[in-house]
């Protein structure tokens, strides 16, 4: 899964809780430090881009100096991200490949939404907290001034956009114990059975009730469709079935149709659909292995 959240929201605390439950956590912030350690090609690229003034006397990266260059300068920040992101992604992929079979891998990525990589994960979890709470934490825990903390929050993507990318939002506006309880429940009720279903090559079992129309259904379809396109390429995917009818009550199952180019390509889609979390089910459909979001895909030839 991908885990993200704005500065001061408590993403690291959630990652630590998932790790305590047994997750393999891949921390992008830590990797970002590793890829620019002294002697690395990454550090050489940063110096070439921003000058020797970003180095300390001992040859290590002077992070405050680099921060002064890129903070508030979108072009400079984009240039830095263009250097670091490919290096971080390669290192992250290597660590994920080395994880034990069946492991639940939590990718702790501060810029997951900004980087446009949400579709690469089976599930995206956003840790959220009210801006005033985040400012208070940054002042208390990181020694920032109120103005600096507010500026750092304002420089990031807005909270509504981050929440829109989320399959799950963990509210961390309250006590730390409340976040721990929410993370534990997500782990036990959704992540563990999701991982087990994937390992055993079976979709989740569900018996959805008929519910009132949910205005969130279209956005849920878009997230699922993006996840599938990430694996199968840019093929037509449509929202179909009862949940696609605006305003109508329906069984809470997101229905989708995926168009293959020819009959011979239908079987070729099984592996990429499996990588997206959709596994063969009854009636020739593929159903989501995620017990928290009933959804199914029917492959059509068009």
C-alpha positions in Angstrom: 0.0 0.0 0.0 1.0 3.6 -0.4 0.9 5.8 2.8 1.0 9.5 2.7 -0.1 12.7 4.6 0.8 16.3 4.9 3.6 17.6 7.1 2.6 17.3 10.8 -0.3 15.0 10.1 1.3 11.9 11.7 2.2 9.7 8.7 5.3 8.5 10.4 3.4 7.5 13.5 1.0 5.5 11.4 3.9 3.8 9.5 5.5 2.9 12.9 2.2 1.3 14.0 1.9 -0.7 10.8 5.5 -1.8 11.3 4.7 -2.9 14.8 1.9 -5.1 13.4 4.4 -6.7 11.0 4.5 -4.6 7.9 7.6 -4.1 5.8 7.9 -0.3 5.7 9.8 1.3 2.9 10.5 4.9 4.0 11.0 7.3 1.1 12.4 10.0 3.4 15.1 7.6 4.5 15.8 6.5 1.0 16.0 10.2 0.0 18.8 10.6 2.5 20.6 7.4 1.4 20.7 8.2 -2.3 22.6 11.5 -1.6 25.1 10.2 0.9 28.7 11.2 0.3 30.2 9.4 -2.6 26.9 8.6 -4.3 26.0 9.5 -7.9 22.9 11.2 -6.5 24.9 13.7 -4.5 27.1 14.3 -7.5 24.0 15.1 -9.5 22.6 17.5 -6.9 25.9 19.4 -6.7 26.0 19.6 -10.5 22.5 21.1 -10.5 22.7 23.4 -7.5 26.4 24.1 -6.9 28.9 23.3 -4.3 27.2 25.6 -1.8 24.8 22.8 -1.0 27.8 20.8 0.6 29.0 21.0 4.2 32.7 21.3 4.9 32.8 17.5 5.5 31.4 16.8 2.0 27.9 15.8 3.1 24.8 17.4 1.8 23.8 20.6 3.6 20.1 20.1 3.7 19.2 23.5 5.1 21.2 25.2 2.3 19.5 23.0 -0.3 16.1 23.7 1.3 16.6 27.4 1.1 17.2 27.1 -2.7 14.2 24.9 -3.5 11.6 26.0 -0.9 9.3 28.4 -2.7 10.9 27.9 -6.1 8.8 25.5 -8.0 11.2 25.1 -10.9 14.1 24.3 -8.5 12.0 21.9 -6.5 11.0 20.1 -9.7 14.6 19.9 -10.8 15.6 18.3 -7.5 12.7 15.9 -7.6 13.8 14.9 -11.2 17.1 13.8 -9.7 15.9 12.2 -6.5 12.7 10.4 -7.5 14.1 7.9 -10.1 16.9 7.0 -7.6 14.4 6.6 -4.7 12.0 4.6 -6.9 14.7 2.1 -8.0 15.8 1.6 -4.4 12.2 1.2 -3.3 11.5 -1.4 -6.0 14.6 -3.4 -4.9 13.5 -3.4 -1.3 10.0 -4.5 -2.2 11.4 -7.3 -4.3 13.4 -8.5 -1.4 10.5 -8.6 1.0 9.2 -12.0 2.1 6.5 -13.6 0.1 3.0 -12.5 1.3 4.4 -9.5 3.2 2.3 -6.4 3.5 4.5 -3.6 2.2 3.8 -0.1 3.3 5.4 2.5 1.1 5.7 5.7 3.2 5.8 8.4 0.5 5.3 12.1 1.5 4.8 13.2 -2.2 2.7 10.2 -3.3 -0.1 12.3 -4.7 2.1 15.0 -6.0 4.2 12.4 -7.8 1.2 10.9 -9.5 2.0 7.4 -8.3 -1.1 6.5 -6.4 -2.3 4.0 -9.1 0.8 1.9 -8.5 -0.5 0.6 -5.2 -3.3 -1.8 -4.2 -4.5 0.7 -1.6 -3.7 4.3 -0.8 -4.0 5.4 2.9 -3.9 9.1 3.8 -3.2 10.3 7.4 -5.1 13.5 7.9 -5.3 16.1 10.7 -6.7 19.6 11.0 -4.3 22.3 9.9 -4.3 24.0 13.3 -3.4 20.7 14.9 -0.5 20.2 12.4 0.8 23.7 13.1 0.7 23.1 16.8 2.7 19.8 16.4 5.3 21.4 14.1 5.9 24.2 16.6 6.0 21.8 19.6 7.9 18.9 18.1 10.1 20.5 15.4 10.8 23.9 16.8 9.2 25.8 13.9 7.7 29.2 14.3 3.9 29.4 13.7 4.5 31.3 10.5 7.1 28.8 9.2 4.8 25.9 10.0 1.9 27.5 8.2 4.1 28.2 5.2 5.3 24.6 5.0 1.7 23.4 5.1 0.6 25.9 2.5 3.5 24.9 0.2 2.2 21.3 -0.1 -0.7 20.0 -2.1 -4.0 20.9 -0.5 -5.7 18.5 1.9 -8.8 18.0 -0.3 -6.7 16.8 -3.2 -4.8 14.4 -1.0 -8.0 13.0 0.5 -9.4 12.5 -3.0 -6.6 10.1 -3.8 -7.3 8.0 -0.7 -9.0 4.7 -0.4 -8.7 5.1 3.4 -8.3 8.3 5.4 -7.0 7.9 9.0 -7.9 11.0 11.1 -5.1 11.9 13.4 -6.5 15.1 14.9 -6.9 13.5 18.3 -4.9 11.5 20.7 -2.1 9.2 19.5 -4.0 6.2 20.8 -6.9 6.9 18.5 -4.5 6.7 15.5 -3.1 3.5 16.8 -6.5 2.0 17.1 -7.5 3.1 13.6 -4.3 1.6 12.1 -4.8 -1.6 14.1 -8.4 -2.0 12.8 -7.3 -1.3 9.2 -4.6 -3.9 9.5 -6.7 -6.6 10.9 -10.0 -6.0 9.0 -8.6 -5.1 5.6 -4.9 -5.3 5.0 -4.3 -8.8 6.4 -7.3 -10.4 4.5 -6.4 -8.5 1.4 -2.9 -9.8 1.5 -4.1 -13.3 2.2 -6.5 -13.2 -0.8 -3.7 -12.0 -3.1 -1.4 -14.7 -1.8 -4.0 -17.4 -2.3 -5.1 -16.0 -5.7 -8.8 -15.5 -4.8 -11.1 -12.5 -4.7 -12.7 -11.3 -1.5 -16.0 -12.7 -0.5 -18.8 -10.3 0.0 -22.6 -10.1 0.2 -23.3 -6.4 -0.4 -26.5 -4.8 0.8 -28.5 -2.6 -1.4 -27.8 1.0 -0.2 -28.8 4.5 -1.1 -26.8 6.1 -3.9 -23.3 7.1 -2.7 -21.9 10.2 -4.4 -18.4 8.8 -3.7 -19.0 5.9 -6.2 -17.8 7.7 -9.3 -14.5 8.7 -7.6 -14.0 5.2 -6.3 -14.5 3.9 -9.8 -11.9 6.4 -11.1 -9.3 5.2 -8.5 -9.9 1.6 -9.4 -9.8 2.2 -13.1 -6.5 4.1 -12.7 -5.1 1.2 -10.8 -6.1 -1.2 -13.6 -4.8 1.0 -16.4 -1.5 1.2 -14.6 -1.2 -2.6 -15.2 -3.0 -3.2 -18.4 -2.2 0.0 -20.3 -4.5 2.6 -21.7 -7.5 0.4 -22.5 -11.1 1.6 -22.4 -12.6 1.1 -18.9 -16.2 2.1 -18.2 -18.2 2.3 -15.0 -21.2 0.0 -15.5 -24.0 -1.6 -13.5 -26.2 -0.3 -10.8 -23.6 2.0 -9.1 -23.1 3.8 -12.4 -26.7 5.1 -12.3 -26.7 8.5 -10.6 -29.2 8.8 -7.8 -30.3 5.1 -7.8 -30.0 2.7 -4.8 -27.8 -0.2 -5.7 -25.8 -3.1 -4.3 -22.5 -1.6 -3.1 -20.3 -3.1 -5.8 -18.4 -1.0 -8.3 -19.0 -2.6 -11.7 -16.5 -2.0 -14.5 -16.1 -3.2 -18.1 -12.6 -3.5 -19.7 -12.3 -3.7 -23.4 -9.7 -6.0 -25.0 -8.6 -5.5 -28.5 -9.4 -9.1 -29.6 -10.4 -12.4 -28.2 -6.8 -13.6 -28.2 -6.0 -10.7 -25.8 -8.5 -11.7 -23.2 -6.3 -14.3 -21.5 -3.3 -11.9 -21.7 -5.1 -9.6 -19.3 -5.3 -12.2 -16.4 -1.8 -11.5 -15.1 -2.0 -7.7 -15.2 -5.4 -7.7 -13.7 -4.1 -9.9 -10.9 -1.3 -7.4 -10.3 -3.9 -4.7 -9.9 -5.7 -6.9 -7.3 -8.5 -8.3 -9.5 -8.7 -12.1 -9.6 -10.8 -14.6 -11.6 -14.3 -15.0 -10.2 -17.6 -16.5 -11.1 -19.2 -15.8 -14.5 -16.0 -14.9 -16.3 -15.5 -11.7 -14.2 -12.5 -10.5 -12.2 -13.3 -9.5 -8.6 -11.4 -7.3 -6.2 -9.3 -9.1 -3.6 -9.8 -6.1 -1.3 -12.5 -6.9 1.2 -13.0 -3.2 1.9 -14.1 -2.3 -1.6 -16.4 -4.7 -3.5 -15.7 -4.3 -7.2 -15.7 -6.5 -10.3 -14.5 -6.2 -13.9 -15.9 -7.9 -17.0 -13.6 -8.1 -20.0 -15.3 -7.4 -23.3 -14.0 -7.8 -26.8 -14.4 -4.6 -28.9 
